Amino acid sequence: MHEPAGPAAIPPLSDREIEVLLAWFAADSKTDTAKALYIAPCTVHTHITRVRAKYEAVGRPAQTKAALFARAIQDGLTSVDSW
C-alpha cells in the first residue's frame, strides 16, 4: 500500500505542468490560459487536474486555485514578488 509522503513533500511536476500552472495563475480563466499558450482549454484542464493529483499523492491536496497558488509559493515555483 502506498503511503503519502510528509507534508513538505514536493510533487514531481513536469516543466510543462509548471508552465501551464503559472500561466493559469496569471489568467482569468482556463480559456484565457489556453489562448495565451496556444493550446486547447481541455489541455489546460488536463494539466491542472494532473497537478492536483500529484499534490494529493504526496499528501498536500490543493483543490482550489488559491490553494495551488499557495503550494506553488511554498515549493518555490513562484513568489509573491513575481505577481
N, C-alpha and C positions, 0 to 999 in steps of 0.2 A: 504494500500500500504506500502511495506517495504522501509524504508529509510536507506541508508548506514550510518554506524557509522562514527564518526570523524576520522581524518587522523591518529590518534595514536592508533586506534583500532587494537587489535591483534586477528587474526582469531583463532578459536578453532581447532588446528591441533592435530591429534592423535599421540601417541608415534611412531607408525609405519610410518606415513606420515613424521614425522621429521627424523626418521632413514633413510628412502629412500631418502629424500631430501638431507641430509648431505652426504650420500654415493654417490649420483649423482654429487654433487659439487666436490667430490674428484676424480671422474671418467672422462674419456674422452667421454663416450657415455652412453646411457641408456642400451645398450647391456653389456658393461663392469660393470655397476652398477648391472644389473641382475645377472651376473656371480658371483660377489662378495657377493651378498645376497642370492644366490641360489633360485632365483625366475625368472619368465619369463619376457622378455623385455616388454611385453604388460602390466604386472602388475606394472612395474616401470612407464610406461606411464600413467596408470590409477591414481596412487598415485600423480604424478606431476600435472596431469590435475585437480585433486580434490584440491590440494594445491592452484593452481592458481585460481580456482573458489572460494575458501574460501577467498583469498585475495581480489578478485573482489567484493565479497559480503560485505566486510567491507569498501569498497571504496578505496582500496590500490592495484590497479592492478599491476601485475608483469608478463609481457608476455615473458620475456627473462630469460635465466639462470642467467645472471648478475643481473637483477632486483630482482629475487628471492633470490640471494645471499645477496644483499643489504638489503632486507626485513628480512632475517634470522639474519643478524648482528643487525639491528635496534631493532629486537624483542628479542634479547638475546639468540637465538637458537645456535649461534656460535659466534666466534670472529675472528678478523683478525689474532691475535696471534696464533690461532689454526691451521692456514694454513701456 
